[in-house]
Amino acid sequence: GHALSARSFARVSRRLSAHKQSVRKAVGRKSVWRDLDQSVRKVRRDVRQWEPAHRQFGVLAAGIRLSHRRGRKAMARARKRQGADDFHEWRKQMKALWYELRLVEGASPRIRQDVIALHRAESWLGDEHNMVVLCGELSKDATICDGRADLDRIRLAADRFQCELREKALARAKRIYAKKPREYADVIEQAWKAQGQS
C-alpha cells in the first residue's frame, strides 16, 4: 500500500483501466465472437466422433505419467533457478496434470485432494506471473511513476509477493511431485479401481 505515492498510484490505475477498456473493446467486436462461435461449433462436431477403444485406465495412465514427469522436472528446475520463466513453465505442466486428474476426480477423495492442491498451486503461480507482466508493463513507460524510485519500490513489493506465492505453490505441490511418475500414476489407478471403475 505504501509502495507508491498517491499521484503514481493514480497514474498506474488510469493506465491499467485504459488497457482493460481497450481489451474489452477488442473482444467486443463481432468478428471475434463470430470466429469463436465457428471454432466451438467445429469442436462440438468433432467431439461427437470421439469414441475410446476401451474404458480401461491405461490410456489415461500414460498421460498422467508424462504430465507428472514433466511437472516434476519443471518444479525442480524452478526451485533451483528461481526464474519467472521456470515457474511459468512449471505452472503449465501442473495445469496439464490438473486437467487429467479432473477426469477421474470423482473416483476418490485422494484424487480430489490432489485436484484441489494443484489448482491452488497453479492459481498462486498465475498471480505470480501477473506480477511479472505488471512490472514489465510499468517498465515500458517511465512517465507512469514519479521516477525510478517508485518503479523500484513496485518491483521490490512485487518480488516479495512473488516469493511468497512461489513458496506456497512449492509447499502445496510437494507431496504430489514427491513420488516418481509411475508410482504416482499407480496410486491414481488404485484409487480408480477401488471405486470399481476399471
Secondary structure, DSSP 8 states (H G I E B T S, - for coil): --SS-HHHHHHHHHHHHHHHHHHHHHHTSHHHHHHHHHHHHHHHHHHTT---S---THHHHHHHHHHHHHHHHHHHHHHHH--HHHHHHHHHHHHHHHHHHHTTGGG-HHHHHHHHHHHHHHHHHHHHHHHHHHHHHHHH-GGGTTSHHHHHHHHHHHHHHHHHHHHHHHHHHHHHHHS-HHHHHHHHHHHHHHTT--
